[in-house]
Every structure is written in structure tokens, then in C-alpha cells.
Amino acid sequence: MSAHGRHIVAALLIALVATPPGYSSTAKPLGVVLESQRATLRAAEGTPGTTVFVGDTVVTNHGGQVRVRLGAAQIEVMPESVVVFEEMDSVAGATVVQGTVSFASPETGSVAVRATGITVRPQPQRATHGQVTVVGPAELLVTSYHGPLELTLGNERLVVPEGTTYRVVQGDSRGPGPAGAGAAAVRLAPFKAFLVAFAVVAVPLVIVITHNLVASPSSIF
């Protein structure tokens, strides 16, 4: 079994041990599954129309995917990912244990994604499309395709501008530094971020994504 496979199995086993049978009968519903393939929800095959509750764990296999509507917002769990759905300060969202999550929210909606202790949110009253990837235990890639994203960890705050990707690292190690000509490191203890070289690739996509997001959040996934 590959390292990815072992990590997914381990995360799923932890979720099963921590979640007693029948818990969803009393847990708060957060949303509903819109699309699913090669994925499990509560250790069973996730199917469209399934209710997603606080504490539910989604595991996607190679080539798998799950898209969930949370009120006006949507979250897509990408292949080889492990995600736990939660409510964060009265906002529906998800914690990324492993892999990648994309999310979209119109101006009237809100969504939150947490990974390695960092919370990523759209700025208020802004239509948003973003993505979060867990790279390591203390490292993320955060992309804003449309609308600025606000990152928080304790009292620290960072805004990721539209059309950019930041590598966000926790701790005091400065790492290899920024990638790409002219990219400047931003030091924000206890986490820091670097504008990565491929951030400019996102910029040409913004025009198309903006148009689609205004029409429907689901059309961008």
C-alpha cells in the first residue's frame, strides 16, 4: 500500500473510533452531498442527497471527489483527501486532515476551511473561490482564484490577494524563502507566507471564474 493509502486508512480508522454509531441522529446537519465518486462518508459510500452532519469524515480515494453544499456555499473534497466537516464560529466548513479542498461562496454566503490550525475564510460580502492544500504538518498552499482570502492563527492575520497562491508555513524556521523573481517573504509569527512562483498562473483564470461565480457557485467546480 502506498504512503498516501496508509495515511487515508489511518485517518479513517481514527474517525471511526472517535465517532460512535448513531451519532448523526443528534448531530447538527450542515449540508448535503451534491456529487460523489470513489469516496466514503461515515465509512459508507457517499451518495448524492446524503445529509452531512457536524463531525462527519469524508475520505476520497485516487480519482475520487465529493462536492457538498453548505447553505449558499460549496466545498469540493479533491482526490486522496481526508476532511472533517465542522462548524467554526457559527459558520459551516471543514478541517482538512490530508489533501486538498476547493471552496466557493457568493457574496451572501460564508464558509470556513481549517488546516494545520490555520483558518481560511472569504472576506465579508465578497464572492470567493479558493483552494487549500495540506503540504505537511505545518505547511499549506492557499490559492485565491477569486476574492481575497483571510488567514488567521490565534491573533495573527494574513490576507491572500485574489489571483495568487501563497505557501504558508508555521513556526520559526524561515525555510527556503520565496520562489520566483521579485517575490517577497512576509514574516508573520507564529506563521509566515511566501508568494510562490506559479501564483501568476491563476491570474488569467480570474476573469472566467468571476463570471461563473456570479452565475452559480456550482459552475466553477
PASEBA-1860 file (N, C-alpha, C; in nm, 3 decimals):
! residues 221
1> MSAHGRHI> 0.084/-0.119/0.000/0.000/0.000/0.000/0.088/0.124/0.000 ~ 0.053/0.226/-0.076/0.131/0.349/-0.084/0.121/0.427/0.045 ~ 0.214/0.525/0.061/0.210/0.610/0.181/0.080/0.686/0.187 ~ 0.030/0.737/0.071/-0.099/0.807/0.069/-0.209/0.716/0.120 ~ -0.208/0.591/0.072/-0.312/0.497/0.112/-0.310/0.469/0.260 ~ -0.188/0.451/0.317/-0.176/0.425/0.461/-0.227/0.542/0.542 ~ -0.197/0.664/0.497/-0.243/0.783/0.570/-0.395/0.792/0.569 ~ -0.457/0.764/0.455/-0.603/0.771/0.444/-0.668/0.667/0.533
9> VAALLIAL> -0.615/0.543/0.530/-0.671/0.437/0.613/-0.658/0.472/0.760 ~ -0.541/0.525/0.800/-0.521/0.562/0.940/-0.618/0.671/0.983 ~ -0.638/0.773/0.898/-0.730/0.882/0.933/-0.873/0.831/0.944 ~ -0.910/0.740/0.856/-1.045/0.685/0.859/-1.067/0.604/0.986 ~ -0.968/0.521/1.024/-0.981/0.441/1.145/-0.995/0.529/1.268 ~ -0.918/0.637/1.272/-0.928/0.731/1.385/-1.068/0.790/1.392 ~ -1.122/0.828/1.276/-1.256/0.887/1.272/-1.361/0.788/1.318 ~ -1.346/0.660/1.280/-1.443/0.559/1.318/-1.440/0.533/1.469
17> VATPPGYS> -1.320/0.529/1.527/-1.308/0.507/1.671/-1.367/0.623/1.748 ~ -1.346/0.746/1.697/-1.391/0.866/1.769/-1.539/0.892/1.753 ~ -1.604/0.829/1.655/-1.743/0.859/1.624/-1.831/0.739/1.653 ~ -1.912/0.743/1.758/-1.996/0.629/1.792/-2.109/0.611/1.693 ~ -2.159/0.486/1.675/-2.271/0.461/1.585/-2.393/0.542/1.626 ~ -2.465/0.592/1.525/-2.589/0.664/1.550/-2.572/0.807/1.593 ~ -2.447/0.857/1.593/-2.425/0.994/1.641/-2.497/1.097/1.556 ~ -2.518/1.070/1.425/-2.576/1.169/1.335/-2.721/1.199/1.369
25> STAKPLGV> -2.785/1.111/1.449/-2.924/1.136/1.486/-2.936/1.257/1.578 ~ -2.825/1.292/1.649/-2.828/1.407/1.738/-2.735/1.518/1.692 ~ -2.645/1.490/1.597/-2.552/1.591/1.548/-2.624/1.692/1.460 ~ -2.565/1.811/1.451/-2.627/1.918/1.373/-2.601/1.898/1.224 ~ -2.706/1.903/1.140/-2.684/1.893/0.996/-2.621/2.020/0.942 ~ -2.522/2.004/0.852/-2.453/2.118/0.793/-2.489/2.139/0.647 ~ -2.510/2.030/0.574/-2.533/2.045/0.430/-2.572/1.914/0.367 ~ -2.552/1.905/0.236/-2.594/1.787/0.161/-2.494/1.757/0.051
33> VLESQRAT> -2.472/1.628/0.025/-2.381/1.585/-0.082/-2.447/1.610/-0.217 ~ -2.377/1.681/-0.306/-2.427/1.706/-0.441/-2.371/1.606/-0.541 ~ -2.242/1.575/-0.528/-2.176/1.480/-0.618/-2.077/1.397/-0.537 ~ -2.059/1.270/-0.577/-1.962/1.187/-0.507/-1.919/1.071/-0.595 ~ -1.789/1.044/-0.594/-1.738/0.926/-0.662/-1.609/0.880/-0.592 ~ -1.594/0.749/-0.580/-1.477/0.690/-0.515/-1.447/0.756/-0.382 ~ -1.550/0.762/-0.298/-1.537/0.831/-0.171/-1.628/0.768/-0.067 ~ -1.594/0.788/0.059/-1.678/0.739/0.168/-1.715/0.854/0.260
41> LRAAEGTP> -1.836/0.844/0.317/-1.886/0.938/0.416/-1.938/0.857/0.532 ~ -1.886/0.881/0.653/-1.918/0.799/0.770/-1.893/0.651/0.740 ~ -1.780/0.622/0.674/-1.735/0.485/0.644/-1.827/0.411/0.548 ~ -1.921/0.481/0.486/-2.008/0.421/0.385/-1.994/0.502/0.257 ~ -2.040/0.446/0.147/-2.030/0.515/0.020/-2.116/0.641/0.023 ~ -2.053/0.756/-0.002/-2.129/0.880/-0.006/-2.208/0.890/-0.136 ~ -2.336/0.919/-0.126/-2.420/0.930/-0.244/-2.488/1.067/-0.245 ~ -2.518/1.121/-0.365/-2.588/1.250/-0.373/-2.718/1.247/-0.293
49> GTTVFVGD> -2.741/1.354/-0.220/-2.860/1.363/-0.137/-2.837/1.326/0.008 ~ -2.719/1.270/0.040/-2.687/1.234/0.178/-2.663/1.360/0.261 ~ -2.723/1.363/0.379/-2.702/1.477/0.469/-2.564/1.469/0.532 ~ -2.497/1.584/0.540/-2.367/1.594/0.605/-2.386/1.660/0.742 ~ -2.338/1.594/0.847/-2.353/1.643/0.984/-2.220/1.693/1.039 ~ -2.228/1.773/1.144/-2.108/1.814/1.217/-2.033/1.689/1.263 ~ -1.904/1.681/1.234/-1.823/1.566/1.273/-1.809/1.459/1.168 ~ -1.882/1.471/1.059/-1.870/1.371/0.951/-1.732/1.377/0.886
57> TVVTNHGG> -1.677/1.259/0.857/-1.547/1.249/0.789/-1.568/1.198/0.648 ~ -1.508/1.268/0.552/-1.509/1.227/0.412/-1.368/1.183/0.373 ~ -1.357/1.067/0.309/-1.230/1.016/0.259/-1.245/0.989/0.110 ~ -1.161/1.050/0.028/-1.165/1.028/-0.116/-1.044/0.944/-0.157 ~ -1.067/0.851/-0.247/-0.960/0.767/-0.299/-0.896/0.831/-0.421 ~ -0.800/0.761/-0.481/-0.737/0.810/-0.604/-0.845/0.829/-0.711 ~ -0.853/0.948/-0.766/-0.956/0.977/-0.865/-1.092/1.007/-0.805 ~ -1.101/1.012/-0.673/-1.229/1.037/-0.608/-1.257/1.185/-0.589
65> QVRVRLGA> -1.382/1.214/-0.551/-1.424/1.354/-0.535/-1.558/1.357/-0.466 ~ -1.578/1.456/-0.378/-1.707/1.480/-0.314/-1.735/1.629/-0.315 ~ -1.855/1.667/-0.358/-1.894/1.808/-0.356/-2.014/1.822/-0.264 ~ -2.004/1.916/-0.169/-2.106/1.933/-0.066/-2.155/2.077/-0.066 ~ -2.286/2.095/-0.059/-2.344/2.229/-0.043/-2.363/2.256/0.105 ~ -2.308/2.369/0.149/-2.323/2.414/0.287/-2.394/2.549/0.283 ~ -2.525/2.549/0.291/-2.600/2.672/0.275/-2.581/2.726/0.134 ~ -2.538/2.853/0.125/-2.514/2.913/-0.007/-2.376/2.879/-0.061
73> AQIEVMPE> -2.288/2.824/0.023/-2.151/2.792/-0.017/-2.139/2.646/-0.058 ~ -2.024/2.614/-0.119/-1.995/2.477/-0.156/-1.850/2.444/-0.127 ~ -1.826/2.316/-0.094/-1.691/2.264/-0.072/-1.674/2.140/-0.158 ~ -1.560/2.130/-0.226/-1.526/2.011/-0.302/-1.401/1.946/-0.241 ~ -1.415/1.820/-0.201/-1.303/1.743/-0.149/-1.236/1.674/-0.266 ~ -1.108/1.704/-0.288/-1.036/1.654/-0.404/-0.983/1.513/-0.378 ~ -0.925/1.447/-0.483/-0.877/1.309/-0.467/-0.772/1.293/-0.357 ~ -0.773/1.174/-0.293/-0.677/1.136/-0.190/-0.673/1.238/-0.076
81> SVVVFEEM> -0.792/1.270/-0.028/-0.804/1.369/0.080/-0.886/1.313/0.194 ~ -0.863/1.368/0.313/-0.942/1.335/0.432/-0.988/1.466/0.493 ~ -1.119/1.481/0.510/-1.177/1.607/0.556/-1.283/1.579/0.662 ~ -1.285/1.660/0.767/-1.388/1.651/0.870/-1.473/1.778/0.864 ~ -1.604/1.762/0.848/-1.693/1.877/0.839/-1.726/1.928/0.980 ~ -1.721/2.060/0.995/-1.738/2.122/1.126/-1.812/2.254/1.112 ~ -1.845/2.312/1.229/-1.898/2.448/1.235/-1.797/2.533/1.311 ~ -1.752/2.643/1.251/-1.649/2.728/1.310/-1.706/2.867/1.332
89> DSVAGATV> -1.727/2.902/1.457/-1.785/3.033/1.490/-1.915/3.055/1.414 ~ -2.002/2.955/1.420/-2.135/2.958/1.357/-2.131/2.957/1.205 ~ -2.015/2.927/1.147/-2.002/2.918/1.000/-1.971/2.773/0.964 ~ -2.046/2.716/0.870/-2.022/2.579/0.826/-1.892/2.571/0.747 ~ -1.818/2.463/0.769/-1.692/2.449/0.697/-1.633/2.312/0.718 ~ -1.501/2.302/0.698/-1.435/2.172/0.706/-1.291/2.188/0.749 ~ -1.240/2.086/0.819/-1.098/2.078/0.853/-1.031/1.978/0.761 ~ -0.925/2.021/0.695/-0.852/1.935/0.602/-0.743/1.861/0.680
97> VQGTVSFA> -0.759/1.731/0.694/-0.660/1.648/0.762/-0.547/1.612/0.664 ~ -0.586/1.585/0.540/-0.490/1.547/0.436/-0.548/1.585/0.300 ~ -0.463/1.629/0.208/-0.507/1.653/0.072/-0.550/1.795/0.045 ~ -0.652/1.809/-0.042/-0.691/1.940/-0.097/-0.841/1.959/-0.092 ~ -0.882/2.082/-0.060/-1.022/2.122/-0.063/-1.035/2.250/-0.143 ~ -1.133/2.254/-0.234/-1.171/2.378/-0.302/-1.303/2.425/-0.243 ~ -1.325/2.556/-0.246/-1.450/2.608/-0.188/-1.494/2.733/-0.264 ~ -1.623/2.757/-0.262/-1.680/2.874/-0.327/-1.795/2.927/-0.245
105> SPETGSVA> -1.805/3.060/-0.240/-1.912/3.123/-0.165/-1.954/3.251/-0.235 ~ -2.084/3.274/-0.253/-2.130/3.401/-0.310/-2.122/3.513/-0.207 ~ -2.155/3.633/-0.247/-2.148/3.748/-0.155/-2.236/3.727/-0.032 ~ -2.349/3.659/-0.051/-2.444/3.642/0.059/-2.413/3.522/0.147 ~ -2.309/3.445/0.113/-2.278/3.325/0.190/-2.146/3.337/0.263 ~ -2.112/3.229/0.333/-1.985/3.225/0.403/-1.944/3.080/0.420 ~ -1.813/3.058/0.433/-1.761/2.923/0.451/-1.625/2.936/0.519 ~ -1.583/2.832/0.591/-1.453/2.834/0.658/-1.382/2.701/0.634
113> VRATGITV> -1.252/2.708/0.611/-1.169/2.588/0.594/-1.052/2.599/0.690 ~ -1.028/2.493/0.767/-0.918/2.493/0.863/-0.819/2.383/0.826 ~ -0.690/2.414/0.837/-0.585/2.315/0.812/-0.461/2.353/0.889 ~ -0.397/2.257/0.953/-0.280/2.276/1.039/-0.302/2.390/1.139 ~ -0.426/2.405/1.185/-0.458/2.507/1.285/-0.488/2.644/1.229 ~ -0.469/2.665/1.099/-0.495/2.794/1.035/-0.634/2.793/0.975 ~ -0.711/2.899/0.998/-0.846/2.910/0.943/-0.844/3.004/0.822 ~ -0.904/2.957/0.713/-0.911/3.033/0.588/-1.057/3.067/0.563
121> RPQPQRAT> -1.085/3.197/0.541/-1.223/3.242/0.518/-1.225/3.345/0.405 ~ -1.340/3.357/0.337/-1.358/3.472/0.247/-1.370/3.599/0.330 ~ -1.336/3.712/0.272/-1.364/3.838/0.339/-1.514/3.866/0.328 ~ -1.572/3.934/0.426/-1.718/3.955/0.429/-1.769/4.022/0.302 ~ -1.886/3.975/0.259/-1.957/4.034/0.145/-1.874/4.030/0.016 ~ -1.794/3.924/0.001/-1.715/3.907/-0.121/-1.739/3.769/-0.178 ~ -1.779/3.762/-0.305/-1.787/3.633/-0.373/-1.646/3.576/-0.383 ~ -1.632/3.447/-0.352/-1.498/3.391/-0.334/-1.489/3.251/-0.393
129> HGQVTVVG> -1.372/3.220/-0.449/-1.337/3.084/-0.488/-1.192/3.062/-0.450 ~ -1.167/2.964/-0.363/-1.031/2.939/-0.317/-1.001/2.792/-0.304 ~ -0.876/2.764/-0.268/-0.832/2.625/-0.253/-0.724/2.617/-0.145 ~ -0.730/2.509/-0.066/-0.632/2.485/0.041/-0.576/2.344/0.025 ~ -0.444/2.332/0.025/-0.377/2.202/0.018/-0.283/2.186/0.135 ~ -0.296/2.073/0.206/-0.203/2.041/0.314/-0.078/1.980/0.252 ~ 0.035/2.048/0.266/0.162/2.001/0.213/0.236/1.917/0.317 ~ 0.228/1.958/0.442/0.295/1.887/0.551/0.231/1.925/0.683
137> PAELLVTS> 0.284/1.875/0.795/0.224/1.900/0.926/0.211/2.048/0.962 ~ 0.296/2.134/0.905/0.291/2.277/0.936/0.302/2.362/0.810 ~ 0.258/2.308/0.697/0.274/2.382/0.570/0.151/2.365/0.483 ~ 0.106/2.479/0.426/-0.011/2.482/0.338/0.022/2.554/0.209 ~ -0.056/2.523/0.105/-0.066/2.608/-0.013/-0.207/2.664/-0.015 ~ -0.220/2.795/-0.019/-0.351/2.861/-0.019/-0.363/2.944/-0.146 ~ -0.465/2.915/-0.227/-0.486/2.985/-0.354/-0.617/3.061/-0.351 ~ -0.612/3.187/-0.394/-0.734/3.264/-0.415/-0.754/3.283/-0.565
145> YHGPLELT> -0.852/3.213/-0.620/-0.886/3.231/-0.761/-0.972/3.354/-0.782 ~ -1.058/3.381/-0.684/-1.147/3.498/-0.694/-1.180/3.545/-0.554 ~ -1.157/3.672/-0.526/-1.185/3.729/-0.395/-1.072/3.703/-0.299 ~ -1.031/3.801/-0.218/-0.923/3.782/-0.121/-0.964/3.685/-0.011 ~ -0.865/3.611/0.041/-0.887/3.517/0.150/-0.818/3.567/0.275 ~ -0.882/3.548/0.389/-0.825/3.590/0.516/-0.781/3.467/0.595 ~ -0.653/3.463/0.633/-0.598/3.354/0.711/-0.576/3.402/0.854 ~ -0.614/3.319/0.952/-0.593/3.356/1.092/-0.537/3.237/1.168
153> LGNERLVV> -0.449/3.268/1.263/-0.395/3.170/1.357/-0.372/3.246/1.487 ~ -0.458/3.220/1.586/-0.453/3.298/1.709/-0.483/3.443/1.679 ~ -0.392/3.533/1.716/-0.411/3.675/1.691/-0.345/3.722/1.562 ~ -0.284/3.627/1.489/-0.215/3.664/1.365/-0.311/3.657/1.248 ~ -0.287/3.743/1.148/-0.378/3.753/1.034/-0.298/3.781/0.907 ~ -0.340/3.719/0.797/-0.278/3.741/0.666/-0.387/3.741/0.561 ~ -0.379/3.831/0.466/-0.473/3.835/0.354/-0.401/3.787/0.228 ~ -0.458/3.684/0.163/-0.407/3.634/0.036/-0.484/3.704/-0.075
161> PEGTTYRV> -0.417/3.786/-0.157/-0.488/3.861/-0.261/-0.545/3.770/-0.370 ~ -0.644/3.822/-0.438/-0.705/3.749/-0.549/-0.601/3.719/-0.657 ~ -0.609/3.597/-0.711/-0.521/3.559/-0.821/-0.381/3.519/-0.778 ~ -0.362/3.483/-0.650/-0.229/3.444/-0.603/-0.236/3.314/-0.524 ~ -0.121/3.249/-0.515/-0.104/3.132/-0.430/0.008/3.161/-0.331 ~ -0.017/3.136/-0.203/0.084/3.154/-0.100/0.118/3.019/-0.037 ~ 0.247/3.001/-0.011/0.292/2.890/0.071/0.298/2.941/0.215 ~ 0.222/2.880/0.302/0.211/2.927/0.440/0.276/2.824/0.532
169> VQGDSRGP> 0.372/2.870/0.612/0.449/2.782/0.699/0.438/2.831/0.842 ~ 0.410/2.741/0.936/0.408/2.776/1.077/0.547/2.760/1.138 ~ 0.570/2.825/1.251/0.695/2.808/1.325/0.797/2.913/1.290 ~ 0.916/2.899/1.346/1.020/2.999/1.333/1.117/2.974/1.218 ~ 1.113/2.853/1.161/1.206/2.823/1.051/1.169/2.902/0.928 ~ 1.264/2.970/0.871/1.236/3.053/0.754/1.230/2.972/0.626 ~ 1.276/2.847/0.628/1.263/2.762/0.510/1.346/2.816/0.395 ~ 1.314/2.774/0.273/1.395/2.812/0.158/1.371/2.953/0.108
177> GPAGAGAA> 1.269/3.021/0.162/1.244/3.157/0.116/1.150/3.160/-0.003 ~ 1.120/3.280/-0.053/1.022/3.295/-0.160/1.073/3.240/-0.292 ~ 0.979/3.192/-0.375/1.016/3.140/-0.506/0.971/3.238/-0.613 ~ 1.048/3.254/-0.717/1.009/3.341/-0.827/1.071/3.478/-0.816 ~ 1.096/3.538/-0.931/1.162/3.668/-0.934/1.076/3.774/-0.867 ~ 1.135/3.847/-0.773/1.066/3.960/-0.711/0.968/3.924/-0.603 ~ 0.954/3.794/-0.571/0.860/3.755/-0.466/0.922/3.786/-0.331 ~ 0.846/3.853/-0.245/0.898/3.894/-0.113/0.834/3.810/-0.004
185> AVRLAPFK> 0.915/3.769/0.094/0.864/3.691/0.207/0.794/3.783/0.304 ~ 0.684/3.735/0.360/0.609/3.811/0.459/0.619/3.736/0.592 ~ 0.685/3.795/0.690/0.707/3.731/0.818/0.592/3.763/0.913 ~ 0.516/3.661/0.953/0.406/3.681/1.047/0.409/3.569/1.150 ~ 0.483/3.588/1.258/0.485/3.487/1.365/0.345/3.477/1.424 ~ 0.297/3.354/1.459/0.370/3.229/1.451/0.358/3.158/1.316 ~ 0.314/3.225/1.210/0.323/3.163/1.078/0.365/3.268/0.977 ~ 0.416/3.222/0.866/0.463/3.314/0.763/0.418/3.263/0.629
193> AFLVAFAV> 0.426/3.346/0.527/0.379/3.307/0.394/0.474/3.358/0.288 ~ 0.487/3.279/0.183/0.568/3.317/0.068/0.481/3.312/-0.057 ~ 0.492/3.413/-0.138/0.426/3.412/-0.268/0.503/3.316/-0.357 ~ 0.438/3.213/-0.408/0.510/3.112/-0.483/0.509/3.143/-0.632 ~ 0.601/3.081/-0.706/0.626/3.119/-0.845/0.506/3.100/-0.934 ~ 0.428/2.992/-0.909/0.319/2.966/-1.001/0.194/3.046/-0.969 ~ 0.202/3.141/-0.877/0.085/3.223/-0.844/0.031/3.296/-0.966 ~ 0.121/3.341/-1.055/0.076/3.419/-1.170/-0.010/3.337/-1.264
201> VAVPLVIV> -0.003/3.206/-1.256/-0.084/3.121/-1.343/-0.232/3.140/-1.315 ~ -0.264/3.171/-1.189/-0.405/3.186/-1.151/-0.468/3.311/-1.209 ~ -0.389/3.412/-1.239/-0.444/3.541/-1.279/-0.529/3.534/-1.405 ~ -0.484/3.468/-1.515/-0.568/3.463/-1.634/-0.700/3.391/-1.612 ~ -0.708/3.308/-1.507/-0.831/3.234/-1.482/-0.936/3.318/-1.411 ~ -0.896/3.429/-1.352/-0.986/3.506/-1.267/-1.107/3.558/-1.344 ~ -1.086/3.603/-1.466/-1.196/3.659/-1.544/-1.304/3.555/-1.568 ~ -1.263/3.434/-1.607/-1.360/3.327/-1.633/-1.428/3.284/-1.504
209> ITHNLVAS> -1.351/3.267/-1.398/-1.407/3.222/-1.271/-1.504/3.325/-1.214 ~ -1.471/3.453/-1.226/-1.560/3.559/-1.176/-1.696/3.552/-1.245 ~ -1.695/3.536/-1.375/-1.821/3.529/-1.450/-1.903/3.409/-1.404 ~ -1.839/3.293/-1.389/-1.911/3.173/-1.349/-1.965/3.181/-1.207 ~ -1.887/3.242/-1.117/-1.928/3.250/-0.978/-2.051/3.339/-0.962 ~ -2.059/3.444/-1.039/-2.177/3.531/-1.034/-2.301/3.453/-1.080 ~ -2.282/3.367/-1.180/-2.397/3.291/-1.230/-2.439/3.183/-1.132 ~ -2.341/3.106/-1.080/-2.371/2.998/-0.989/-2.242/2.947/-0.926
217> PSSIF> -2.237/2.934/-0.792/-2.117/2.879/-0.729/-2.081/2.740/-0.779 ~ -2.184/2.658/-0.813/-2.159/2.520/-0.852/-2.089/2.510/-0.986 ~ -2.100/2.614/-1.070/-2.045/2.604/-1.206/-1.894/2.611/-1.209 ~ -1.830/2.651/-1.098/-1.684/2.658/-1.100/-1.620/2.527/-1.066 ~ -1.697/2.429/-1.018/-1.639/2.301/-0.982/-1.661/2.201/-1.094
END
